[in-house]
Structure formats: structure tokens, C-alpha cells
Amino acid sequence: MVAPTMSYKKQLDWNYDWVVPGKLIQGGFPNPAIEAFSVIDTLVLCAEEKQPRLKPPPGKAVIRIPLDDDPYRPLPKEFAEAVRSVGAELANQIRSGRTVASTCAMGVNRSGLVSAFTLMSLYNMTGGQAIELIRRNRRAPEEGMTPLCNPMFEQHVRNARR
């Protein structure tokens, strides 16, 4: 699958970038969300405040992992396990030829956390390598922001074992 043109991005009102071209998108919540399926096979909703009832088209999927983006609160154990599990599932989907989009409100932290675990599982990367790839390929939507700038999420990714 070829990355959509910039005009298509504007039409969808979707701030995203290909972290792995043709395989993994990281971005903000697509609006309208249902139209994102013209670009991807699996939509991952990571923002606890953006978990709409969304019936995907046939052959497409929605995964919900409602995360809080509090930079002062460590990731609770049950969410840490869920993020690792979702990352492994997404890596399997990508290996089988599906295209995945990890989204949250701004497409920076919660989606970055899921993208990092997906990359670690998909390519056997360290957390540091996954963060580096994300930061190289995902532009921050606002001046001064860096993908995975939530210190708790960054620490969790860096300390995770493959």
C-alpha cells in the first residue's frame, strides 16, 4: 500500500505519519474515523477519551486500549501488560500483511507507547531503538513536542525487555 497524498490527509483531517511506510501509522484520532479504513486495516484507539462506538467495515478491525496520558503517574501493571500484548498482536497483523494505525488524541504519547511495543515485537528492537525510529519518522503536531515525551511512557519503553 502506498502512503496517501497530503491532500488525502487534509481531507480526512488526520494528523499522522508512517512510522514504518505502508505498515504502521502513528497519529492523532482520525476524523471521521470510519474513513481511515480506506488507508488501514486495523485502527487502534489509545486515548481513553476517544473510544467511539465504531463498527469497522468487513475485513477491518478496531482495537481499544484506553490509556491515560498522565506524565506523573507510572503505567499501571494491567495497562503495561495490555500494551505489550497489543504490540505483539499488531506485529503479527503487520507480518500477515495488514496495515495498522495507532492513534490517540494528538498522536504523540499513547499512540507512541503502542507503536514502540509493536516495533519491539516486530523487529526485535530495544526500547531505545523503537523510540529513535518513532522520533525520526513521527513529526510532532505542535512546536516543542517530541513523540513519546511523556517521561513515564518513555521510561517504561526503555526499561522493557524484548
Steps between C-alpha positions, in 0.01 A plus 500: 500500500631845410484783753212736425564842357503812714166610354350171622632571849333841499176352369491255791608763754755250630839596636717192451828367366617160381737368769562202272390589146204297382481308829465716813344845538520708817274798536219692659142381498371492139192704422280349371648181645315262270671650194842404639421144390559604142870523597533233772371159609517538879431817698634510856329750731735584789340814648260428785292802397474390135349152501199539270261225407634425159401207286788434261433396141522127420858371525608798711549519878494741794710438812425710808764555766383807695809655657545805722785734401591624849876573490530461880328166543684174425321268261285262709603135470180391324546771235869420460408137429220605263732732304757222458227258391350746250848575363560128441159461334563799272841364404331173402242689295774693319689177429183363342479802267255721686552874538458641852440848644573575865306813601433721799392861550816658354689198369800553725506306828233232538517405132880518529497256789303247297710565190820443699386161628385408151844585359678314779297188426510536122873566461641372832611856582600638836276768648762762418510393136121510475488851650771616261309367197174660616666836565667489160179426310217657703484878490352658809176687430608805702819698534718378786339157528693180455339161438499294819573808715298358792787408735311207653431349158854559377645342814263203465606441138871539574481257794293238318659173408456368148 
